[in-house]
Amino acid sequence: MNPEQRSLRARLAVQTSWANTLDPTSRTAKARAAADTRFEQQARELHPGATDEQIARVAGHLRSAHYSRMALASAKARAAKVRPAPQAA
């Protein structure tokens, strides 16, 4: 099976899985809670004396930075597929 076929098979599996899920929010609740906990722990490590409100604000910024970092990496990967990096002579 070539990469394109594998990708199509994976997309089919994902769509079928979500079609069988009536409550997507509950399906992803544990993963969201784990991510929120991770960002909160990072915020508390950065600012041990902060209030709960400050920690929540910092955790929100850490979450946004994480997703921005992922978006940048994705954009770079897509750009690399369009035009390969120049080879050293």
C-alpha positions in Angstrom: 0.0 0.0 0.0 1.5 3.3 -1.0 1.5 6.4 1.2 -1.5 8.0 -0.5 -3.6 4.8 0.0 -2.6 4.6 3.7 -3.6 8.3 4.2 -7.0 7.6 2.6 -7.5 4.5 4.7 -6.6 6.5 7.9 -9.1 9.3 6.9 -11.8 6.7 6.4 -11.1 5.1 9.8 -11.2 8.5 11.5 -14.5 9.6 9.9 -16.1 6.3 10.7 -14.9 6.5 14.3 -16.4 10.0 14.7 -19.6 9.0 12.9 -20.0 6.3 15.6 -19.5 8.9 18.4 -22.7 10.7 19.5 -21.0 12.9 22.1 -17.6 14.0 20.9 -17.1 16.3 23.9 -17.2 13.5 26.3 -15.0 11.3 24.1 -12.2 13.9 24.3 -12.7 15.1 27.9 -9.9 13.1 29.4 -7.3 14.3 26.8 -8.4 17.9 27.3 -8.2 17.6 31.1 -4.7 16.1 30.8 -3.5 18.9 28.5 -5.0 21.5 30.9 -3.2 19.9 33.8 0.1 19.9 31.9 -0.2 23.6 31.1 -1.2 24.5 34.6 1.8 22.5 36.0 4.1 24.4 33.7 2.6 27.7 34.8 3.0 26.8 38.5 6.7 25.8 37.8 7.3 29.2 36.1 5.4 31.2 38.8 5.3 29.3 42.1 3.9 32.1 44.1 1.1 33.1 41.7 -2.6 33.2 42.5 -5.0 30.7 40.9 -6.3 33.5 38.5 -2.7 34.3 37.4 -1.9 30.6 36.9 -5.1 30.2 34.7 -4.0 33.2 32.6 -0.4 31.9 32.2 -1.7 28.4 31.4 -3.9 29.9 28.7 -0.9 31.6 27.2 1.2 28.5 27.4 -1.6 26.6 25.6 -1.8 29.2 22.9 2.0 29.2 22.5 1.9 25.4 22.2 -0.7 25.4 19.4 1.1 28.3 17.6 4.3 26.3 17.7 2.5 23.3 16.2 1.0 25.5 13.5 4.4 26.9 12.6 5.9 23.5 12.4 3.0 22.4 10.1 3.4 25.4 7.9 7.2 24.7 7.5 6.5 21.0 6.7 3.9 22.0 4.0 6.3 24.5 2.5 9.1 21.9 2.4 6.8 19.6 0.4 6.1 22.3 -2.1 9.6 23.3 -2.7 12.4 21.1 -1.5 15.3 22.8 0.3 18.3 23.7 -1.9 21.1 21.1 -1.9 24.6 22.1 -0.9 27.0 22.1 -3.8 
